[in-house]
Amino acid sequence: MMSSQVRRSVTLVRQLGLRSFSTSPSADRVGAPLNSFLFGSGTSSAAPTAIVRLLQVRMASTSALPEPIGGEDDRSPKGQANPSGSNQMTSYWGVAPRKLFKEDGSEWRWSCFRPWDAYMSDTTIDLEKHHAPKVFLDKIAYWTVKLLRVPTDIFFQRRYGCRAMMLETVAAVPGMVGGMLLHLRSLRRFEHSGGWVRALLEEAENERMHLMTFMEVTQPRWYERALVIAVQGIFFNAYFVGYLISPKFAHRIVGYLEEEAIHSYTEFLKDLDNGNIKNVPAPEIAKDYWRLPPDATLRDVIMVVRADEAHHRDVNHFASDVQYQGMDLKQTPAPVGYH
């Protein structure tokens, strides 16, 4: 008796799964099986349909969204999830994403970030600030970064577009590693993180958006892509181990890396101003992400990216200073975001 009940339950779940998460039925048909199972046959299907629509996942892509999706309720007149007729899924759940609009009323094009992620960068931040190494660990961090700069200068020389791309593939790693480890520690100890998990993950996302922007400006060659894979693999594991051993040393390393990034972007601007690099129009993704004017150029992009790096410099030096003072990061709230 028990085994037959189990078999019937498994069969029911499979049928519900196939019917509920198929991309071919309309939105009403998607909600119907779950509605009957969870709420009874007499309940409207609007509730489970709304739940399914809320489970939308951001796509890690810089490409613009596909053709406009139906009406305001995210469905085409025929109720299809993908009115273009292609088999391309627009979300991990097979549900068409909600239509978003910019402040001027035009449709939002990007699937890798949303309008509420856009911001205006503070370009008035102090770019000359430098943390003078005093203790032994600071000196090791400082000279380690200086040594890492030597092969970078030799390989890229003054090809600052490619240099920026390589820089951002590495710069997006520390925030993710630090945020991940602090997140896990917060779970293990049943305690708050002081906002540092969010701050570091925002830093990683911001650096990733730098990379997505420069991908529109320059295309890496095959050996540069291979170099990125090798460098990222080595750096991720080294930084992971380093953060486990000494978070204050790891944050100091990032602080000095950001100082070098500021220097690199300053040299990038000099080449732009001297005419050695063409000051092309800013990519559309950069205009939307940093809320730049319609006539923005590559120079404007470098300015806001450099300002972001200056903020990351200050956040990581501050994180290191806090721990040198014998305090846990959770005891000192994280600085406000780069927005």
URDAFEN-V980147 format. One record per residue. SS is DSSP state (hx for helix, st for strand, lp for the rest). PHI is phi in degrees with one decimal (* if undefined). BURIAL is I if it has 16 or more other C-alpha atoms within 10 Angstrom, else O. Layout:
[[SS:PHI:BURIAL] [SS:PHI:BURIAL]]
This chain:
[[lp:*:O] [hx:-63.7:O] [hx:-65.5:O] [hx:-66.8:O] [hx:-64.6:O] [hx:-63.4:O] [hx:-62.5:O] [hx:-65.1:O] [hx:-65.0:O] [hx:-62.4:O] [hx:-61.4:O] [hx:-63.0:O] [hx:-62.5:O] [hx:-62.6:O] [hx:-63.6:O] [hx:-63.1:I] [hx:-63.7:O] [hx:-65.0:O] [hx:-77.8:I] [hx:-77.6:I] [lp:-111.7:O] [lp:-75.4:O] [lp:-88.5:I] [lp:-83.8:O] [lp:-68.2:O] [lp:-74.1:I] [hx:-64.3:I] [hx:-67.5:O] [hx:-69.2:I] [hx:-62.4:I] [hx:-81.4:I] [hx:-61.7:I] [hx:-60.1:I] [hx:-64.8:I] [hx:-63.3:I] [hx:-65.0:O] [hx:-73.9:O] [hx:-93.4:O] [hx:-116.9:O] [lp:93.4:O] [lp:-70.9:O] [lp:-91.1:O] [lp:-95.8:O] [lp:-66.2:O] [lp:-83.7:I] [hx:-66.8:O] [hx:-64.2:O] [hx:-65.1:I] [hx:-62.5:I] [hx:-64.5:O] [hx:-62.6:O] [hx:-61.6:I] [hx:-68.5:I] [hx:-71.1:O] [lp:-86.2:O] [lp:-101.8:I] [lp:-112.5:O] [lp:-69.3:O] [lp:-91.4:O] [lp:-83.2:O] [lp:-146.2:O] [lp:-93.7:I] [lp:-69.7:O] [st:-69.8:O] [lp:-65.1:I] [lp:-66.2:O] [lp:-53.8:O] [lp:-50.1:I] [lp:-95.1:I] [lp:39.0:I] [lp:-99.8:O] [lp:-69.8:O] [lp:-91.0:O] [lp:68.8:I] [lp:-125.9:I] [lp:-74.0:I] [lp:-54.2:O] [lp:-90.1:O] [lp:79.9:I] [lp:-83.0:I] [lp:-72.9:I] [lp:-131.0:I] [lp:-67.9:I] [lp:-71.8:O] [lp:87.0:O] [lp:-83.6:O] [lp:-93.0:O] [lp:-69.3:O] [lp:-83.4:O] [lp:-96.4:I] [lp:-158.1:O] [lp:-67.7:O] [lp:-97.7:I] [lp:74.8:I] [lp:-108.4:I] [lp:-62.8:I] [lp:-69.6:I] [lp:-68.8:I] [lp:-71.4:I] [lp:-119.2:O] [st:-134.2:O] [lp:-80.3:O] [lp:-63.7:O] [lp:-84.4:O] [lp:93.4:O] [lp:-75.6:O] [st:-72.7:O] [lp:-73.8:I] [lp:-96.5:I] [st:-101.5:I] [lp:-102.1:I] [lp:-88.0:I] [lp:-156.2:I] [lp:-113.0:I] [hx:-56.7:I] [hx:-74.2:O] [hx:-87.1:O] [lp:-74.0:I] [lp:-160.6:O] [lp:-106.3:O] [lp:-73.6:I] [lp:-85.8:I] [lp:-81.8:O] [lp:-88.6:O] [lp:-61.9:O] [lp:-66.9:O] [lp:-90.5:I] [lp:-93.4:O] [lp:-61.9:O] [lp:-139.9:O] [lp:-92.5:O] [lp:-70.3:O] [lp:-68.0:O] [lp:-118.3:O] [lp:-84.4:O] [hx:-61.4:O] [hx:-62.8:O] [hx:-63.0:I] [hx:-66.6:O] [hx:-62.3:O] [hx:-61.1:I] [hx:-62.9:I] [hx:-75.7:O] [hx:-63.4:O] [hx:-65.3:I] [hx:-62.3:O] [hx:-68.0:O] [hx:-66.1:O] [hx:-72.2:O] [hx:-60.6:O] [hx:-64.3:O] [hx:-65.5:O] [hx:-63.7:O] [hx:-67.9:O] [hx:-74.2:O] [hx:-93.0:O] [lp:53.4:O] [lp:-109.0:I] [lp:-85.9:O] [hx:-73.4:I] [hx:-64.9:I] [hx:-68.6:I] [hx:-61.8:I] [hx:-63.0:I] [hx:-62.5:I] [hx:-62.4:I] [hx:-58.6:I] [hx:-74.0:I] [hx:-66.0:I] [hx:-88.5:I] [hx:-65.1:I] [hx:-81.3:I] [hx:-79.9:I] [hx:-58.3:I] [hx:-61.5:I] [hx:-67.7:I] [hx:-65.9:I] [hx:-62.8:I] [hx:-62.8:I] [hx:-63.9:I] [hx:-67.7:I] [hx:-68.6:I] [hx:-62.0:I] [hx:-65.6:O] [hx:-65.4:O] [hx:-61.2:I] [hx:-69.1:O] [hx:-65.5:O] [hx:-96.0:O] [lp:55.6:O] [lp:-141.2:O] [lp:-74.4:O] [lp:-105.4:I] [lp:71.4:I] [lp:86.0:O] [hx:-74.4:I] [hx:-61.0:I] [hx:-63.0:I] [hx:-61.4:I] [hx:-72.3:I] [hx:-69.4:I] [hx:-64.3:I] [hx:-62.0:I] [hx:-62.4:I] [hx:-65.6:I] [hx:-62.7:I] [hx:-65.3:I] [hx:-64.9:I] [hx:-67.9:I] [hx:-58.6:I] [hx:-63.2:I] [hx:-59.5:I] [hx:-70.5:I] [hx:-70.5:I] [hx:-63.9:I] [hx:-80.9:O] [hx:-93.1:I] [lp:-141.1:O] [lp:-107.2:O] [lp:-71.0:I] [lp:-80.7:O] [hx:-62.1:O] [hx:-74.7:O] [hx:-72.4:I] [hx:-64.0:O] [hx:-63.8:O] [hx:-65.1:O] [hx:-60.6:I] [hx:-61.7:O] [hx:-66.9:O] [hx:-65.3:O] [hx:-65.0:I] [hx:-61.8:O] [hx:-68.8:O] [hx:-66.5:I] [hx:-59.0:I] [hx:-68.1:O] [hx:-64.8:O] [hx:-69.3:I] [hx:-59.8:I] [hx:-65.9:O] [hx:-61.8:I] [hx:-69.5:I] [hx:-64.8:O] [hx:-75.6:O] [lp:-150.6:O] [hx:-58.9:I] [hx:-66.5:I] [hx:-69.2:I] [hx:-63.6:I] [hx:-66.8:I] [hx:-67.6:I] [hx:-56.1:I] [hx:-65.1:I] [hx:-57.4:I] [hx:-74.1:I] [hx:-61.5:I] [hx:-68.9:I] [hx:-62.4:I] [hx:-67.6:I] [hx:-64.0:I] [hx:-59.6:I] [hx:-62.0:O] [hx:-63.7:I] [hx:-71.5:I] [hx:-65.5:I] [hx:-66.3:O] [hx:-58.5:I] [hx:-63.6:I] [hx:-62.3:O] [hx:-67.3:I] [hx:-65.5:I] [hx:-68.1:O] [lp:-83.8:O] [lp:84.4:O] [lp:-72.3:O] [lp:-124.7:I] [lp:-70.3:O] [lp:-85.6:I] [lp:-76.0:O] [st:-60.0:I] [lp:-66.8:I] [lp:-59.7:I] [hx:-61.4:I] [hx:-64.0:I] [hx:-70.7:I] [hx:-61.8:I] [hx:-77.4:I] [hx:-69.8:I] [lp:-100.2:I] [lp:54.4:O] [lp:-81.0:I] [lp:-67.3:O] [lp:-59.1:O] [lp:-95.3:O] [lp:-63.3:I] [st:-119.5:I] [hx:-59.6:I] [hx:-61.5:I] [hx:-63.7:I] [hx:-64.8:I] [hx:-62.1:I] [hx:-61.6:I] [hx:-74.7:I] [hx:-64.4:I] [hx:-62.1:I] [hx:-64.8:I] [hx:-60.8:I] [hx:-63.8:I] [hx:-65.0:I] [hx:-67.1:I] [hx:-61.4:I] [hx:-57.1:I] [hx:-66.4:I] [hx:-63.6:I] [hx:-74.5:I] [hx:-64.8:I] [hx:-64.5:I] [hx:-61.1:I] [hx:-69.0:I] [hx:-61.8:I] [hx:-59.0:I] [hx:-76.1:I] [hx:-65.9:O] [lp:-82.5:O] [lp:81.7:O] [lp:-102.8:O] [lp:-82.6:O] [hx:-59.6:I] [hx:-66.3:I] [hx:-80.1:O] [lp:-125.9:O] [lp:-56.8:O] [lp:-67.1:I] [lp:-61.9:I] [lp:-62.5:O] [lp:-65.9:O] [lp:-75.8:I] [lp:-64.8:O]]
